[in-house]
Each structure stands twice: as structure tokens, then as C-alpha cells.
Amino acid sequence: MALDILVPQLPESVADATLVTWHKKVGDLVEQNEILADLETDKVILEVPAPESGLLIEIVKQKDDVVLGGEVIARLDPSACTAVDSIVAEDLENALDVTTTLSPAVRRLVAEKQVNLTEIEGSGKSGRITKADVLDFLSKQATQTNTTPESVSPAPEIAEETESIEADLVAKTASLRPEQRVAMTRLRAKVAERLLQAQQNAAMLTTFNEVNMQAVIKLRQQYKTRFEQKHGIKLGLMSFFVKAAIEGLKRFPVLNASIDDNDIIYHGYYDIGIAVTTERGLIVPVLKDADQLDFAGIEKSIADFGSKGRAGKLSYEDLTGGTFTITNGGIFGSMLSTPILNPPQCAILGMHAIKERPIVENGEIVIRPIMYLALSYDHRLIDGREAVQFLVTIKECLEAPAHLLLNI
């Protein structure tokens, strides 16, 4: 009896998904929990595993189809595995005079490739045919199939004409101006929609400041080895910025708020979004209750987000919520930018590249590692005084990290 393969239950607020990849085709034998297909929503990639082992007998939904939660996308025949094993066993008894058995993996490979066992000489104990024997046989078969008869050189006039045609083709190709039209991914389309929404629906303004990073860099250099040995993670810059941002949000709660129609929602928790660039586009996983994490906890969470983001394994829960966002264009060399709000949040902090610059300290010109900071905010809710003072708080916390460590 055929088993329906269903679209997993989609996360709340996600109406549908796009089927972006089939990893299997009709006629393939699959193992239980083996990934059959990938679905893309506007936030995450969802994998569709096989609920049981069996034979994929029908694909109902094709690549690029839009599907709903609980919808049938394929059908699987669980009984096919037993049938295949029986067929292989019968063929083996009829084809071989030796009393030998095949492992399940070999039986499955023989069935899939329809191999004639009488043509294979087993290299295992007592002449037993191993998986390597079958693969070697298939490899030799493919080589023989691809081998062409002895080539015959074309007549000189044909060769010259061929070369002339090829030369013309190369010349024409070189003069072309190629273009490629591809559909936006669900994620890219959603990012575009949200960024446009932020620009159209918010009174967005950006204020800037600069921070001397020498104290943070010195602290990292002093303790980075001991930190990594104890916590198993490197001490990065982002944990300092997260801690400094939380301190600023505590002093100026309006930057941790959001607007809902004519209401202001003040959030009594600190869920910090960390903007991450992946092959699929920009995503913002969220550090939930970031104020309750220490430096090591923040660094481990960010590293985990990065690994899951690159592998397309971020869950919907990883990306939901967020009361304030930090984005770091400095890793790409950005010197200065005006980050765009991440709705419904009302503020976002932009980090940039650290560069050695001459500054004045105690009446003397010295060289220090300086980073420019940018804070974009919704002027409907946040006044310039609060935005500037928030950014000054960030500056103070980073230039004197004792503020963060001693909570003063």
C-alpha cells in the first residue's frame, strides 16, 4: 500500500512554501529519514524526510511548485524493499552454483542497477561478492560503454571548414552581451518586501559616532587563549557589542520598543537579532534573552547560527522575534553605512571596519584602532536625544569594558 509523503506542518504565519529541490527520483529506493526534498519559505529551508524505507513510486509536486502544509508531494511503497530483496535472492539462487549470500547493501545495489551476478567474480571470503566487486564491475561497464571506435581523421578540406566554423562561432560568442533572468528566491523576495516596507512606513533617520577599540582589542589579546581553553570558543567582537547594546537598551527602553498602530509596545526582554549573510541572502537569527547570556554564551550562539545558516539548518524559531538588531558590514570592509530598520523594530546598530587613525588624546596625536558606528532609528518613536545618548553609551561601554564586566 502506497504511503503519502506530506509537506511538514509549516511554521505559524507562513502560508505556503516552494519546492526547490528533489533529491530522489521515481524508482529510487530510499531509507527511513533520508531527505527526499527541500522546501523554501520566506525564512527557512525545510527538509522532507522519508517516513519509512521503501520505493519512491510517484512524485506529485514538481520543482518550483508552491505547496501548503499537509499537502501530498509524493508517494512511497514501503513493501518494495521486501519485494526487491526477494527478487534478488531468487536471481542469486538461479544464477550462482556456489552457496554464498549477499549483504543487504549489495542486494539493493544489484537490484537498482540490474546487475547480472554471473558476470562478477567475487573477491570476498569463499568467493562472496562484495559491494566493491559490484561497483568495480559497473565502473568497467561504464568505461566500455563510453569507449568509442578508433577515430578517423577527417579530410583536410572538412577539417579546414570545421576550424573556420569554430572560429566564427568563437568570434560571435565573444561579441555577445549575455544576460540571465532568474526568479527571486522566497527569501530574497521577502527581504526586498521588508526593506521597502521599512523605508515607506518609518521616519528613518541615522546618527553616527566613532569608538576607540583599543581597550577591547587589548582585553581580547590578553585573555583570548584562556577564554578559548575554558569555553571552547573564540572571544570575538560581537559579544562586546551585544553586551554594550543591552546596556544602552536598559538605559533607553524606547529603543527596545516597537509600534503597533497607535500603540507603543515596550519589551521587557532583550532579543537581539544578528544579521548574517548566507548564500540564500540576508537572514537575522535572534539571540533570545541575550541579557541572560555571558560572553561565552553569546559567542557560542553566534557560531551556532553561522554554522546552521551556511548549512541551511536554521529553524523558524531561530529567526522569529527580535527587539533590536546589530549588523556588521565591517567584515566585508564597509567604512560607513546607514542600515535599514528590521520591522517592526525601531532601531538597528551598524558596525564597520576597524582602521588605525590619528586622534588626539591628552593634547597629543596618537594612532588608535577606530570604528565608525551608525544607529538608524524610527523618528516617530525615538527622539534624536535618545538615539545620540544610546550611541554614546555604546561608545563608553566599549572604550572602557569595565562597564560591561562590573555592570556599572
C-alpha positions as CSV (number, residue, x, y, z in Angstrom):
1,M,0.0,0.0,0.0
2,A,1.4,3.4,-1.0
3,L,2.4,5.8,1.7
4,D,1.7,9.6,1.2
5,I,4.7,11.9,1.6
6,L,3.3,15.2,3.1
7,V,4.5,18.7,3.4
8,P,5.6,19.2,7.1
9,Q,3.5,21.5,9.2
10,L,4.5,25.0,8.3
11,P,5.5,27.5,11.0
12,E,2.9,30.0,12.2
13,S,2.5,33.0,9.9
14,V,4.0,31.0,7.0
15,A,1.2,30.4,4.4
16,D,3.0,28.2,1.9
17,A,6.4,27.0,0.7
18,T,8.2,26.5,-2.6
19,L,9.5,23.1,-3.6
20,V,13.1,23.9,-4.6
21,T,14.9,20.5,-4.8
22,W,14.1,16.9,-5.3
23,H,17.0,14.7,-4.0
24,K,15.3,11.5,-5.3
25,K,13.5,10.4,-8.4
26,V,10.8,7.9,-9.2
27,G,12.1,4.4,-8.9
28,D,14.7,5.2,-6.2
29,L,14.9,3.1,-3.1
30,V,15.1,5.3,0.0
31,E,16.0,4.7,3.6
32,Q,13.9,5.9,6.5
33,N,14.6,9.5,7.4
34,E,16.6,10.0,4.2
35,I,15.9,13.5,2.8
36,L,13.7,13.4,-0.2
37,A,13.1,17.1,-1.0
38,D,13.8,20.7,0.2
39,L,11.1,23.3,0.7
40,E,11.8,27.0,0.9
41,T,9.7,29.5,2.9
42,D,10.4,33.2,3.2
43,K,12.6,32.5,6.2
44,V,14.0,28.9,6.3
45,I,14.6,25.8,4.3
46,L,12.5,22.8,5.4
47,E,13.6,19.2,4.7
48,V,11.2,16.5,3.9
49,P,12.4,13.1,5.2
50,A,11.2,9.7,4.2
51,P,8.9,8.4,7.0
52,E,9.8,4.8,6.1
53,S,12.1,2.9,3.9
54,G,10.7,2.0,0.5
55,L,10.5,2.7,-3.2
56,L,9.6,6.2,-4.5
57,I,6.7,5.4,-6.8
58,E,5.2,8.8,-7.6
59,I,6.2,12.5,-7.4
60,V,3.1,14.6,-7.2
61,K,4.6,18.1,-6.9
62,Q,7.4,19.3,-9.1
63,K,10.3,21.7,-8.6
64,D,9.2,25.3,-8.1
65,D,5.6,24.3,-7.2
66,V,4.0,26.2,-4.4
67,V,2.8,23.8,-1.7
68,L,0.7,24.0,1.5
69,G,1.2,22.4,4.9
70,G,-0.1,18.8,4.9
71,E,-0.2,18.6,1.1
72,V,0.8,15.4,-0.7
73,I,4.0,15.8,-2.7
74,A,5.0,12.2,-3.4
75,R,4.1,8.5,-2.6
76,L,6.3,5.7,-1.3
77,D,5.8,2.0,-1.4
78,P,7.3,0.5,1.8
79,S,6.7,-3.1,0.7
80,A,9.0,-2.6,-2.3
81,C,12.1,-3.1,-0.2
82,T,11.0,-6.6,0.8
83,A,10.0,-7.4,-2.8
84,V,13.4,-6.3,-4.1
85,D,15.2,-8.4,-1.6
86,S,13.1,-11.5,-2.5
87,I,13.8,-10.9,-6.3
88,V,17.5,-10.6,-5.7
89,A,17.6,-13.7,-3.6
90,E,15.8,-15.7,-6.3
91,D,18.0,-14.4,-9.0
92,L,21.0,-15.3,-6.9
93,E,20.0,-18.9,-6.3
94,N,19.2,-19.4,-10.1
95,A,22.4,-17.6,-11.3
96,L,25.0,-19.0,-8.9
97,D,26.0,-22.6,-8.2
98,V,28.0,-21.5,-5.1
99,T,26.4,-21.3,-1.7
100,T,27.0,-17.7,-0.9
101,T,25.0,-14.8,0.4
102,L,24.9,-11.1,-0.3
103,S,24.7,-8.3,2.3
104,P,21.6,-6.1,2.2
105,A,23.6,-3.2,0.7
106,V,24.9,-5.4,-2.1
107,R,21.4,-6.9,-2.8
108,R,19.9,-3.4,-3.0
109,L,22.7,-2.2,-5.4
110,V,22.3,-5.3,-7.6
111,A,18.6,-4.7,-7.8
112,E,18.9,-1.0,-8.6
113,K,21.5,-1.5,-11.3
114,Q,20.0,-4.8,-12.6
115,V,23.4,-6.5,-12.5
116,N,23.9,-10.0,-13.9
117,L,25.7,-11.7,-11.0
118,T,27.1,-14.5,-13.2
119,E,29.4,-11.9,-14.8
120,I,31.0,-10.9,-11.5
121,E,33.8,-12.7,-9.8
122,G,33.6,-12.3,-6.0
123,S,36.7,-11.3,-4.1
124,G,35.3,-11.9,-0.6
125,K,35.7,-15.0,1.5
126,S,34.7,-18.2,-0.3
127,G,34.1,-16.2,-3.4
128,R,31.5,-14.0,-1.9
129,I,30.5,-10.9,-4.0
130,T,31.1,-7.7,-2.1
131,K,29.8,-4.2,-2.8
132,A,33.3,-3.2,-4.1
133,D,33.1,-6.0,-6.6
134,V,29.7,-4.7,-7.9
135,L,30.9,-1.1,-8.1
136,D,34.1,-2.2,-9.9
137,F,32.0,-4.1,-12.4
138,L,29.7,-1.1,-13.0
139,S,32.7,1.1,-13.4
140,K,34.3,-1.1,-16.1
141,Q,30.9,-1.4,-17.8
142,A,30.6,2.4,-18.0
143,T,34.2,2.7,-19.3
144,Q,33.5,0.2,-22.1
145,T,30.2,2.0,-23.0
146,N,32.0,5.3,-23.3
147,T,34.9,3.9,-25.3
148,T,34.5,4.9,-29.0
149,P,35.8,3.1,-32.0
150,E,39.2,4.1,-33.4
151,S,38.8,7.7,-34.6
152,V,39.2,8.5,-38.3
153,S,40.8,11.8,-39.2
154,P,38.5,14.0,-41.4
155,A,39.6,15.0,-44.8
156,P,41.8,18.1,-44.9
157,E,39.1,20.3,-46.6
158,I,36.5,19.2,-44.0
159,A,38.9,19.9,-41.2
160,E,39.6,23.4,-42.5
161,E,35.8,24.1,-42.9
162,T,35.2,22.9,-39.3
163,E,38.0,25.1,-38.0
164,S,36.5,28.1,-39.9
165,I,33.1,27.5,-38.4
166,E,34.5,27.1,-34.9
167,A,36.5,30.3,-35.3
168,D,33.4,32.2,-36.5
169,L,31.4,30.8,-33.5
170,V,34.1,31.9,-31.1
171,A,34.2,35.4,-32.6
172,K,30.4,35.8,-32.4
173,T,30.3,34.4,-28.9
174,A,32.9,36.9,-27.8
175,S,30.8,39.8,-29.1
176,L,27.7,38.7,-27.3
177,R,26.4,40.6,-24.2
178,P,25.0,37.7,-22.2
179,E,22.0,38.1,-19.8
180,Q,20.4,35.7,-17.4
181,R,16.8,36.0,-16.0
182,V,16.1,34.1,-12.8
183,A,13.2,34.2,-10.4
184,M,13.8,35.7,-6.9
185,T,14.0,33.2,-4.1
186,R,11.3,33.3,-1.5
187,L,13.9,34.7,1.0
188,R,15.2,37.4,-1.4
189,A,11.6,38.5,-2.2
190,K,10.7,38.7,1.5
191,V,13.9,40.7,2.3
192,A,13.0,43.1,-0.5
193,E,9.5,43.5,0.7
194,R,10.5,44.2,4.3
195,L,13.2,46.7,3.4
196,L,10.8,48.6,1.2
197,Q,8.2,48.4,4.0
198,A,10.7,49.9,6.4
199,Q,11.5,52.8,4.1
200,Q,7.9,53.6,3.3
201,N,6.4,53.2,6.8
202,A,9.0,54.6,9.1
203,A,10.5,58.0,9.6
204,M,14.0,56.6,9.4
205,L,17.0,58.7,10.5
206,T,20.6,57.7,11.1
207,T,23.1,59.1,13.7
208,F,26.8,58.3,13.8
209,N,29.7,58.2,16.2
210,E,33.1,56.7,16.5
211,V,34.6,54.3,19.0
212,N,38.2,53.7,20.0
213,M,38.5,49.9,20.0
214,Q,41.9,49.8,21.7
215,A,40.7,48.7,25.1
216,V,38.5,45.9,23.7
217,I,41.3,44.7,21.4
218,K,43.8,44.7,24.3
219,L,41.4,42.8,26.5
220,R,40.8,40.2,23.8
221,Q,44.6,39.7,23.2
222,Q,45.2,39.4,27.0
223,Y,42.6,36.7,27.6
224,K,41.8,35.1,24.2
225,T,43.8,32.0,24.9
226,R,42.4,31.3,28.4
227,F,38.9,32.1,27.2
228,E,39.1,29.6,24.3
229,Q,40.7,26.9,26.6
230,K,37.9,27.3,29.1
231,H,34.9,27.8,26.9
232,G,35.9,26.1,23.7
233,I,35.0,29.2,21.6
234,K,37.0,32.2,20.4
235,L,36.3,35.6,22.0
236,G,35.0,37.8,19.2
237,L,34.0,41.4,19.0
238,M,30.3,40.7,18.6
239,S,29.8,39.7,22.2
240,F,31.1,43.1,23.4
241,F,28.7,44.9,21.1
242,V,25.8,42.7,22.2
243,K,26.6,43.5,25.9
244,A,27.0,47.2,25.1
245,A,23.8,47.3,23.2
246,I,21.9,45.7,26.0
247,E,23.3,48.2,28.5
248,G,22.1,51.0,26.1
249,L,18.7,49.5,25.8
250,K,18.3,49.3,29.5
251,R,19.1,53.0,29.9
252,F,16.9,54.0,26.9
253,P,14.0,51.4,26.8
254,V,12.3,53.2,23.9
255,L,15.0,51.8,21.5
256,N,13.8,48.3,22.5
257,A,10.2,49.1,21.7
258,S,8.0,48.8,18.6
259,I,5.0,50.5,17.2
260,D,1.7,48.7,16.7
261,D,-0.8,51.0,15.0
262,N,-1.2,53.8,17.6
263,D,0.3,51.8,20.4
264,I,3.8,51.6,21.7
265,I,4.9,48.1,22.9
266,Y,7.8,48.3,25.4
267,H,9.5,44.9,25.5
268,G,10.7,43.8,28.9
269,Y,13.2,41.4,27.4
270,Y,16.2,41.7,25.1
271,D,16.1,39.5,22.0
272,I,19.0,40.7,19.8
273,G,19.0,39.9,16.1
274,I,22.4,39.4,14.5
275,A,22.3,40.0,10.7
276,V,24.1,37.1,8.9
277,T,24.8,36.9,5.1
278,T,24.3,33.4,3.6
279,E,24.2,32.1,0.0
280,R,20.4,32.4,0.2
281,G,20.6,36.0,1.2
282,L,20.4,38.1,4.4
283,I,18.9,36.4,7.5
284,V,18.6,37.7,11.1
285,P,18.8,34.9,13.7
286,V,17.8,36.1,17.2
287,L,19.7,35.7,20.5
288,K,16.7,35.2,22.8
289,D,17.1,36.7,26.3
290,A,20.5,37.9,25.4
291,D,20.9,39.8,28.7
292,Q,21.0,36.4,30.5
293,L,23.9,35.1,28.4
294,D,27.6,35.6,29.3
295,F,30.3,36.4,26.8
296,A,30.9,32.7,26.1
297,G,27.1,32.0,25.7
298,I,26.8,34.8,23.2
299,E,29.8,33.7,21.1
300,K,28.7,30.1,21.1
301,S,25.2,31.1,20.0
302,I,26.5,33.3,17.2
303,A,28.9,30.5,16.0
304,D,26.0,28.0,16.0
305,F,23.8,30.4,14.0
306,G,26.6,30.8,11.4
307,S,27.1,27.0,11.0
308,K,23.3,26.4,10.8
309,G,22.9,29.3,8.4
310,R,25.6,28.0,6.0
311,A,24.1,24.6,6.1
312,G,20.5,25.9,5.6
313,K,19.5,24.4,9.0
314,L,18.2,27.5,10.8
315,S,14.8,26.8,12.2
316,Y,11.8,29.2,12.1
317,E,12.2,29.7,15.9
318,D,15.8,30.9,15.3
319,L,14.5,33.7,13.1
320,T,11.4,34.8,14.9
321,G,11.1,37.8,17.3
322,G,13.8,40.2,17.9
323,T,13.6,43.6,19.6
324,F,16.8,45.2,18.3
325,T,19.3,44.3,15.6
326,I,23.1,44.5,15.1
327,T,24.6,44.3,11.6
328,N,28.3,44.2,10.9
329,G,29.3,45.4,7.4
330,G,32.9,45.7,8.6
331,I,33.6,42.1,7.9
332,F,33.2,43.0,4.2
333,G,35.3,46.2,4.5
334,S,32.5,48.7,4.9
335,M,33.7,52.0,6.3
336,L,30.3,53.6,6.8
337,S,26.7,52.8,6.1
338,T,23.1,53.7,7.0
339,P,21.5,50.3,8.0
340,I,17.8,49.9,7.2
341,L,15.4,49.0,10.0
342,N,14.2,45.5,10.6
343,P,10.4,45.9,11.1
344,P,8.7,46.0,13.5
345,Q,11.8,47.0,15.4
346,C,12.6,50.7,15.7
347,A,16.4,50.7,15.8
348,I,19.4,49.0,14.3
349,L,23.1,49.3,15.1
350,G,25.6,49.2,12.3
351,M,29.3,48.1,12.9
352,H,32.0,48.9,10.4
353,A,35.7,48.2,9.7
354,I,38.3,49.0,12.3
355,K,41.0,51.2,10.9
356,E,44.0,52.9,12.5
357,R,43.5,56.6,12.6
358,P,45.2,59.6,14.2
359,I,43.3,61.0,17.1
360,V,44.0,63.5,19.9
361,E,44.5,62.1,23.4
362,N,45.6,64.4,26.3
363,G,46.7,67.0,23.8
364,E,48.8,64.6,21.8
365,I,48.2,63.0,18.4
366,V,48.2,59.2,18.6
367,I,47.3,56.3,16.4
368,R,44.3,54.2,17.5
369,P,42.0,51.5,16.1
370,I,38.8,53.4,15.3
371,M,35.4,52.0,14.2
372,Y,32.6,54.2,13.0
373,L,29.2,53.3,14.4
374,A,25.8,54.0,12.8
375,L,22.4,53.9,14.5
376,S,19.3,54.0,12.3
377,Y,16.0,54.6,14.2
378,D,12.4,55.4,13.7
379,H,11.9,59.1,14.5
380,R,8.2,58.6,15.1
381,L,9.1,56.9,18.3
382,I,12.7,57.8,19.1
383,D,13.9,61.3,19.5
384,G,17.3,62.4,18.4
385,R,18.4,63.0,22.1
386,E,17.7,59.4,23.0
387,A,19.3,58.0,19.8
388,V,22.5,60.0,20.3
389,Q,22.8,59.2,24.0
390,F,22.2,55.5,23.3
391,L,25.1,55.6,20.8
392,V,27.3,57.4,23.3
393,T,26.5,54.6,25.8
394,I,27.7,52.1,23.3
395,K,30.9,54.1,22.9
396,E,31.5,54.4,26.6
397,C,31.0,50.7,27.2
398,L,33.4,49.7,24.5
399,E,36.1,52.3,25.3
400,A,36.0,51.2,29.0
401,P,34.9,47.5,29.0
402,A,34.9,47.5,32.8
403,H,31.4,49.0,32.5
404,L,30.3,45.7,31.0
405,L,32.2,43.4,33.3
406,L,31.3,45.3,36.5
407,N,27.8,46.3,35.5
408,I,28.4,50.0,36.3
